[in-house]
Amino acid sequence: MHRQRTKLAARVNRVASAVERRGIVATYELHDRLLSNRTSRRRHSASPPELDSVQQQLVEQLDAEGYVTIPFGDLHDDTPLHEEIDRFADDFVERTERAIADGTAKVRPGKEFVAREYSFEGATLDAGDPWFRACVSRRMLDVANGYLRLWSKLSYVDYWYTAPQPADDDRIASQLWHFDFDDKLLLKAFLYLTDVDEGTGPFEYVPGSQPGGRYHGVRPWAPMGYGRVGEDEVAAQVPADQVATFTAPRGTLIFCNTSGLHRGGFATTRPRVLATATYCSPASLAALSRRNYTSTLATDDPAVRFAVS
């Protein structure tokens, strides 16, 4: 009788999960077509970002390949801001290494190799965090809005410390090829805060695997779709020389549509430290995502206010 109840409970859970999944997908598609994103696109059309030549080139490269890199200083020529981010990063590394040593580092189950500054613990952010200030600047926000063709939401802001592990360990979680299933209108930013070589867990990406790209068919994006893709499956459809591996110096900024295939964080020699942010469509926040911070930023700029609200 216990076994029958267990089997019944398992079946009920599977059915309930499937129903919930369909409901989430339907909600996302409704917000994408008719509700949140429609309003956001209208705002973008009424007040599009005024991109300079640097920003326009970034958007064009994102359109073509799904990613682009640039020295942070070439986009943000604010030396005091760079220095402030570097100081914050150095403090973050010091705090994180102490926390790893005493077992209190902020990690997520299944991704214990990455320690975070904020994670999803409800941080309150304002202009006092220099990376947050950079992310809500029109230098970065206009690139996101220009690429996504709508007023985007800044849904995630954090600093990551990726600890090295034995080279013969198996890749797990985000170290495997995957796509982010929470939004097809998605742009992530990664700012390297250390030099990154092959042993530091470089970010990797399949150019053209974003929705509409030439390799999108390797695993077409779908809301709540299963994101993991086997290495053999990728290798069978994508030539090795078509995979972009981002070994680069400290201060390199990567913009990437992570609805395409990507992986990273398999560090074996030195820690990888970076700052990261996610710009998504309002539909994602309405159905599939949640923001990892609360903002108390005071601003009169409607696009910035929209991004953090």
Secondary structure, 3 states (H helix, E strand, C coil): CHHHHHHHHHHHHHHHHHHHHHHHHHHHHHHHHCCHHHHHHHHHHHCCCCCCHHHHHHHHHHHHHCEEEEEHHHHCCCHHHHHHHHHHHHHHHHHHHHHHHHCCCEEECCEEEEEECCCCCCEEECCCCHHHHHHCCHHHHHHHHHHHCCCCEEEEEEEEEECCCCCCCCCCHHHCCECCCCCCCEEEEEEECCCECCCECCEEECCCCCCCCCCHHHCCCCCCCCCECCHHHHHHHCCHHHCEEECECCCEEEEECCCCCEECCCECCCCEEEEEEEEECHHHHHHCCCCCEEECCCCCCHHHHHHHC
